[in-house]
Amino acid sequence: MAKKKGNRKRNTAAGKQGAAAVRADAVHSAAAGSEAAERAAAADRTGAAVHSAPAGPEAAGRRAAEEDRVFAERLSRHHDELRWLYMELYGNSDMFAELCDQMKRYYDSRKESLKALDLKREKEGKWYRSRDMVGMMMYIDNFAGNLKGVQEKLPYLEKCNVNYIHLMPFLDSPKGRSDGGYAVADFRKVKPELGTMDDLAELADKCHEKGISLCMDFVMNHTSEDHEWAVKARQGDGEYMSRYFFYADPSIPAEYEKTVPQVFPTTAPGNFTWLPEIGHYVMTTFYPYQWDLNYRNPRVFNEMMYNFLYLANQGMDIIRIDAVPYIWKELGTNCRNLQQVHTIVRMMRMIGEIVCPGIVLLGEVVMEPEKVAPYFGTVEKPECHMLYNVTTMATTWNTVATRDVRLLRKQMDIVCSLPKEYTFLNYLRCHDDIGWGLDYATLSEWGMKEVPHKKYLNDYFLGRTEGSVSRGELYNEDPVTGDARFCATTASMCGIESAGFEQDEEKMECAVVKDIMLHAYMFTQSGIPMLYSGDEIGQVNDYTYKDDPDKAPDSRYIHRGKFCWDVAENIEKEGSVQEKIFHALTRLEEIRRNHA
């Protein structure tokens, strides 16, 4: 059950604190009450530093009055519903009043240029649905070293026709226990090796000047065990223990384990970790160093919303909410997709529309489209602006391996039957593995059972099947069930790596055509096409991750290699693999822009 074993001797004092900790209506300490004030002061300092040069007192007064009017109008539009949902979830009017006060403070500290962009986007409506929108996701260090390096490389991204950059996790996280940056130790600090918050804000300004939007990950479900809350909780501070799920009684974690699936059954089994130093279990759905936040506690919700607004005020345009379905926990359920999750996302949407309406919420919901759809909300009560089209991605690769288009045709029929207002983000590969989440009920009707079919797909893309030209590695393989996920770049899955190794020109031509064909299919889909950095030059797997002891256990780093700038120089070399792919994508982007 527990991910770490240790001395199970209970600490009586800590046990009493833990009992109080799990109560949603726990009385918060004076320190917690002052936390929002400290955050607000920081926001005020940020705002003072970035506002435009002062005008005359009369003009400044008129501007302030107009800004107050705009905020009041937005708050009035959402106040009643926001309060109703908040009180339904928390029943704490004081905390709601604090939230409203903090929203005003973050609005006041928002840069004038961002407020102007908010007004422009409010007027345009659904600006992110523009048919010329093309995204690219990248790791800052792999692409350009640091944030300043990304700024220097903006001309290259413009050449790629990219106007939506997703910067993979860059907030401070502990080396060796970061889960690729998804174990955040400080939501208001950039990893020192990547730069500073000032560098981030400057990059956002430069991007906006060029009409480029910036996206970042916001990890709401958990924090790193090195986060200040977790550090204090580990010391037995009941106030901070209440922000996580702590239990001295092992029977409660045992009850959760009966109904909650394991995310990583081989590398991180169980959903709880034993902490012998305080005699408690803590909920850790993902890895032992990622502690699940307790959103039953209104302090957690408020503080995370303040973090959200702080990051929005750095100039972010798109906030990717990580692991959305996991946010709310309920004993006796699978702790996935509970109704309270939708309440939280709906409140977050309204908070954004009040303070920073130019912001778009992208939800990471890894399910088939018809089950993902509820996370869009309704026309009257919208939640996420955009969601990932995960199943179409996996089904596309299934079609490559089986040469059977039936499942893909059915998948696209489902997608096309959904309301046109729904915006999906379409992609071939990303930073994560491929989990083969297919429609196995339908496949079973066609004689393909889930376990052997997954094995076939993995064998095919590993290059073990006759006729396969793909190369890659498995991730999180379970020797008991035989289940595993797959990792590789688009180019390596299409055969560019193997053809290059064999120096077979005919195979290389076929691989390049396959790569371009799959991208063409992606560009025809409704929604936003998202490239993974390196796809535009046919970058293959990078096996050097095995030389890094911090990365070696995680095969996902095979497709998280450094961007090959020397290879990218070949995009102008006629007849090269890079030239063929790069210019084909340019042509596809042009067709989409002019004819979509």
C-alpha positions, -999 to +999 in steps of 0.1 A: +000+000+000+026+025+010+053+036-014+080+038+013+083+015+042+095+026+076+089+025+113+052+026+119+054+038+155+028+065+159+035+100+172+006+108+194+009+146+192+012+144+154-018+121+153-039+147+170-027+173+146-034+150+117-069+143+128-075+180+128-057+184+096-081+164+075-111+185+085-121+208+057-133+234+081-101+235+102-094+267+120-065+284+103-036+298+122-027+335+122+003+327+101-020+313+074-041+344+076-012+366+070+000+345+041-025+361+017-013+396+028+023+386+021+013+374-013-006+406-020+023+428-009+045+409-034+020+414-061+018+451-053+056+454-055+055+436-088+028+459-102+046+490-090+077+479-108+060+472-142+034+498-146+039+523-173+055+557-167+034+579-145+011+604-162-004+636-147-025+631-116-057+639-133-051+615-162-039+588-137-071+593-117-093+589-147-074+558-157-077+543-122-114+551-121-119+534-155-100+503-144-120+501-112-152+503-133-140+474-155-131+452-126-164+460-108-183+451-140-164+418-144-168+409-107-205+417-108-210+395-138-196+364-119-200+373-083-232+355-074-223+322-091-187+323-078-200+329-043-226+302-045-201+276-057-175+287-031-200+285-003-213+252-015-178+238-014-164+255+016-192+274+035-167+300+046-177+336+038-146+351+054-123+331+030-145+341+001-142+378+010-105+374+012-105+358-023-124+388-037-100+412-020-070+394-035-085+393-069-087+431-068-051+434-057-039+411-085-059+430-110-045+463-097-010+450-100-015+437-136+006+455-162-012+481-183-001+463-215-017+430-202-049+449-193-050+463-228-045+428-242-073+415-219-097+441-233-087+434-269-092+396-264-125+402-246-137+421-276-124+396-301-137+365-283-121+331-286-089+346-300-072+313-295-093+296-321-077+316-349-069+293-379-034+305-381-026+293-346+003+268-346+019+257-313+052+242-303+061+227-269+097+227-257+119+223-228+137+256-222+171+241-214+170+217-243+159+243-268+179+273-259+196+269-225+175+294-205+147+319-209+170+346-224+181+320-249+145+313-259+141+351-264+171+351-287+156+322-307+122+338-314+132+346-350+136+308-356+102+301-341+087+328-363+104+311-393+085+279-381+053+300-382+048+292-345+027+317-326+020+296-295+049+284-274+044+259-246+073+261-222+075+228-204+077+230-165+103+256-155+093+264-119+117+255-091+118+218-084+144+196-066+170+180-088+165+142-090+130+144-076+113+167-101+092+143-123+104+165-152+094+196-134+060+185-122+070+184-086+070+221-078+088+234-048+080+271-054+053+284-076+069+319-077+104+310-086+120+299-119+146+272-117+178+292-112+196+276-141+167+287-164+165+323-153+142+345-131+106+357-131+119+389-146+133+370-175+100+352-179+081+385-179+105+400-204+101+369-227+064+373-225+066+410-235+088+401-265+065+374-275+035+397-274+053+422-296+056+394-322+021+381-318+032+350-300+014+335-270+031+318-241+018+287-223+030+272-190+021+243-168+003+249-135+005+218-113-026+220-091-029+185-078+003+183-057+035+200-046+070+188-042+079+175-007+103+204-007+076+230-009+074+253+021+040+238+031+053+203+029+084+211+049+063+226+077+038+197+075+066+172+079+076+190+111+041+182+124+025+216+120-012+209+119-021+240+098+002+228+070-007+191+074-043+202+067-032+213+032-024+176+024-039+143+032-022+129+064-034+099+083-019+082+114-045+054+112-034+030+084-070+018+079-079+050+061-052+048+034-061+011+031-097+021+024-086+045-003-064+018-019-095-004-024-110+020-049-082+043-062-062+030-092-024+032-092-008+056-117+026+040-116+021+005-103+057-006-109+078+025-103+057+041-076+031+015-063+003+026-040-013+060-034+003+068+000+038+072+014+047+064+050+066+092+069+082+076+099+095+109+113+059+120+121+042+086+122+018+094+093+009+084+058+006+112+032-013+108+000+011+106-030-009+097-061+020+100-085+055+098-070+064+096-032+079+131-035+047+146-049+022+153-021-014+156-031-031+189-021-063+188+000-088+210-018-113+204+009-093+231+027-103+266+014-068+279+023-054+255-004-078+267-030-073+304-023-035+302-022-033+282-054-056+307-071-032+335-059-003+315-075-024+312-107-030+350-108+007+357-100+018+336-129-008+351-152+005+386-143+040+375-156+024+376-190+012+340-195-015+336-221-024+299-217-023+281-184-021+243-188-038+227-157-019+195-150-038+163-140-072+180-138-093+149-130-073+141-099-078+174-080-106+163-056-104+133-034-133+114-019-130+082+002-149+053-014-145+066-050-117+063-076-107+099-069-110+108-106-134+131-124-155+139-093-181+167-095-161+189-072-133+190-098-157+207-122-167+232-095-130+241-089-123+245-126-154+265-131-144+289-102-109+291-117-124+301-151-145+328-135-115+341-114-095+344-146-123+362-164-125+387-136-088+394-132-071+384-164-097+375-191-071+373-218-059+340-202-069+306-217-072+274-196-059+242-212-069+211-193-048+180-193-076+153-192-063+120-206-095+103-217-115+097-249-131+128-264-167+120-254-156+116-217-133+146-219-162+169-232-176+176-197-144+196-189-154+221-215-184+229-192-215+243-209-221+274-230-236+292-199-210+278-175-178+271-193-148+255-177-116+248-198-112+267-230-091+239-246-084+202-240-060+177-255-072+153-282-053+124-266-072+095-280-070+106-316-032+108-312-030+072-299-055+060-325-034+076-352-003+056-342-025+025-338-035+029-375+001+032-385+009-001-368-022-021-379-028-004-413-065-006-403-084+027-404-117+015-389-109+026-353-096+060-365-126+066-386-149+059-357-128+081-335-131+110-359-168+105-362-170+110-325-149+141-325-168+156-354-201+149-336-191+171-307-201+208-306-180+229-330-173+253-301-151+227-284-114+234-291-090+205-290-052+206-291-040+181-316-006+165-317+015+135-328+040+135-299+046+154-268+068+153-237+050+123-223+047+086-231+020+070-253-003+050-230-024+033-257-057+045-243-078+031-272-114+020-276-109-016-266-146-024-265-147-018-302-114-035-309-127-065-290-157-067-313-132-070-341-112-098-324-085-076-308-082-080-271-066-053-250-035-070-234-023-087-266-031-057-287-011-034-265+018-059-267+016-059-305+017-021-306+047-019-283+065-046-302+057-029-335+071+005-324+101-011-307+110-025-341+105-061-331+077-068-356+084-077-392+080-047-414+084-022-386+109+006-390+101+023-357+125+027-328+119+036-292+117+023-256+091+012-231+081+032-201+067+019-168+065-017-180+046-040-157+060-076-158+029-090-141+002-076-165+025-071-195+012-035-198+036-007-208+037+027-223+059+038-253+084+066-258+100+079-289+100+110-312+078+113-342+107+109-366+120+077-349+085+062-349+082+069-386+115+052-394+139+081-399+162+069-372+165+033-385+168+044-421+196+068-411+214+041-392+212+017-421+220+045-446+191+033-468+179+061-490+148+043-501+137+036-466+145+072-456+123+085-484+094+064-472+100+075-436+100+112-445+068+107-465+052+090-436+063+118-412+048+144-435+016+125-441+009+122-404+016+159-398-008+166-428-035+145-411-030+164-378-032+198-396-066+189-411-082+182-377-104+207-360-085+226-333-050+237-328-020+218-342+008+214-317+044+205-328+069+190-304+102+209-306+125+189-331+096+175-351+100+202-376+135+189-385+129+152-380+149+149-348+153+113-337+156+097-303+184+108-279+198+079-260+223+100-240+198+104-212+211+070-199+244+087-191+227+110-166+219+092-133+190+115-126+174+108-160+184+072-166+155+055-148+130+075-169+128+064-205+107+094-214+139+114-217+146+095-249+123+121-266+133+150-244+168+154-259+186+187-266+175+205-298+200+198-326+208+233-338+235+219-361+210+196-378+185+225-380+210+243-403+200+218-430+165+232-434+179+252-463+200+224-477+180+212-507+171+175-506+180+170-469+156+153-446+154+185-426+146+206-457+119+182-468+101+181-435+105+217-426+092+231-459+064+205-460+052+217-426+055+253-438+033+245-467+008+227-445+006+257-422+000+280-452-028+257-465-044+256-431-041+294-426-057+302-460-082+274-464-092+261-430 
